[in-house]
Structure formats: structure tokens, C-alpha cells
Amino acid sequence: MLVIGIITGAWFAKRIRLDMSWGITVFIFIMFSLMFWMLPHSVDMAVINPAFNRLMHLNIFIAGFFFIPGLRGMILEVRILFLGMIAAMAIATGYALMVYDILLCSAFDVVQQRETGVRLLIIGLALFVFAIFTFFKNIGRVKPGQ
């Protein structure tokens, strides 16, 4: 749902203008949304309760929808910090899910927990590499007229 929200938000991004304060608010919303849905109790409730599951999908879609418009209104330093923190959070959570032998989430078994940890670790590393290449690709290049 996050990727679908990001794609939809990118499609509408030219129509949505967010200034710096709204962009930071959107980033805080996205961070807290991702952190909340990484909590084991939240995942358990989303698996057990269909209404809570719908709320999770809606929340993650909205977080993804405002990601691109929020990113466009930010200065470079805030973009780097935000994407770096998301990547670090995904890497740390993925590592924790991989190494713990106890169930952190009662809706799944240990094998599924480890598999989720590996995938989350890969996503975090890919996001980290993407952020580095995206933000630092133009360093060292001289703009015309300088």
C-alpha cells in the first residue's frame, strides 16, 4: 500500500504544493505511521481485526500519497535525514526480526518472522543505497555559468 500511495502521490504531486512546515508535518506523520505499524501488537490487531486491517491499509496509503509532495517541498538536508532515518529503522527492525528466536508477533511463526526480517533488511539497505545515489549524484558537477 505504501508503494501504491507513493505512485498515486507522484501522479498528483504537481497539483499538491506543500511548503517547508507542511512537509515536515507530513514527514513526522509518515515516520509515526511506519513506526506504529511495525509494533508487534499493531500487526497482531491488523491480522485479527478486519476493521483495524482496513485502517492500516488506509493509513499506509495516505502516508505514501503525501511522500512525494512532502519531499518536493523540503530542503536537501531534511530529505537526507528523513530517508536515512527510514532506512535505519527498516534495517534495525529487520535485523531484530532475524536474530530473535522468540516470537515478537503472535500472529506469525518464527520462520515467517525471520523471512520478514530478511526482506525488511533488504528494503532498508536498498532505500539507503537509493538515497545515497539520488542525493549525491550531482556532487562535484559544475553548473553552467559558474
BELJO-V749373 format. One line per field, one symbol per residue. ss: DSSP state (~ for helix, > for strand, _ for the rest). phi: phi as a letter, one per 20 degrees, with the letter a starting at -180 (. if undefined). psi: psi as a letter, one per 30 degrees, with the letter a starting at -180 (. if undefined). A space follows every 50 residues. Layout:
BEGIN
ss=???
phi=???
psi=???
END
This chain:
BEGIN
ss=_~~~~~~~~~~~_______~~~~~~~~~~~~~~~~~~~_~~~~~~~~~_~ ~~~~~~~~~~~~~~~~~~~~~~___~~~~~~~~~~~~~~~~~~~~~~~~_ _________~~~~~~~~~~~~~~~~~~~~~~~~~~~__________
phi=.ffffffffffeffedddegfffffffffffffffffefgfffgfffedf fffffffffffffffeffgfffeeegffffffffffffffffffffffef eefecfeceffffffffffffffffffffgffffedfefneefgnd
psi=eeeeeeeeeeegeffjjkaeeeeeeeeeeeeeeeeeffkeeeeeeeeeje eeeeeeeeeeeeeeegeeeeefglleeeeeeeeeeeeeeeeeeeeeeefk flkfkfflleeeeeeeeeeeeeeeeeeeeeeeeefgfgkfkkkkg.
END
